[in-house]
Amino acid sequence: MSTIAAIFKKEFASYFISPIAYVFIIVFLIGGNFMFFQPFFLINQAEMRNYFSLLPWIFLFFVPAITMRSWAEEKKSKTMELLLTWPLSDAQAVLGKFFASLAFLSVAILLSITVPITLFIIGSPDPGPIIGGYVGAILMGAAYLAIGLWISSHTENQIVAFILAFVTIFLLMIIGHPLVTAKVPSVLIPIFSYLGLFTHFESIERGVVDSRNVVYYLSMTGIFLFLNAQSLGRRKSE
């Protein structure tokens, strides 16, 4: 655990060394708040469902920007070889970077607390769905991050890592959308619907944290973290 903690501290601190991190957070907060509050007073309901419905699409841009440098920069600067010579396993290296990126994303998410504070000032929203929505957002973000880290481990170009992560996450988002499932054989519809990242967030954005959705996001996170560790293992053997 101490090894994972050391990598976590190093990676988490590296996010805030560059001003880009602060720009990302500011854009994330301003963009999300603007898109939520613009129609808010027309709807005239003190709830955050519309805010949470925006997060999968905001994360589609925000998360690849977080993960694109994680492994790609290590490969480009030739520090990956040095990192892999440390007395740590591939899984520890992956988990250290993953927890650091998840902590950074969680900071950005939690800073949006100004939205529910505003709702409680002007209305009486149900806190249950708001808390459930934030929990679901972090779970979904974890799956996005695991995908982005896996993609980043296959290239040393950060822009390529961003584009590939964006495309991969986008495809996993829409695979369960009715426009897609309407074009596949009926026997495959349940499979496509289950695989869709967005499908499992639809109930969460209503504030309902279903155990099946929790298991799905944890499973997706675990699968891509495992693939990430496998990609490092193959690099060691080259």
LINJOLIN-V626704 format. One line per field, one symbol per residue. burial: b if it has 9 or more other ideal C-beta (glycine too) atoms within 8 Angstrom, else e. A space follows every 50 residues. Layout:
burial->???
This chain:
burial->eebbbbbbbbbbebbeeeeebeebbeebbebbbeebeeeeeeeeeebbbb bbebbbebbbbbbbbbbbebbbbbbbeeebeebbeeeeebebbbbbbbbb bbbbbbbbbebbebbbeebbeeeebeeebbbbbbbbbbbbbbbbbbbbbb bbbebeebebbbbbbbebbbebbbbbbeebbeebeeeebeebbbebbbbb bebbbebebeeebbebbbebbbbbbebbbbbbbebeee
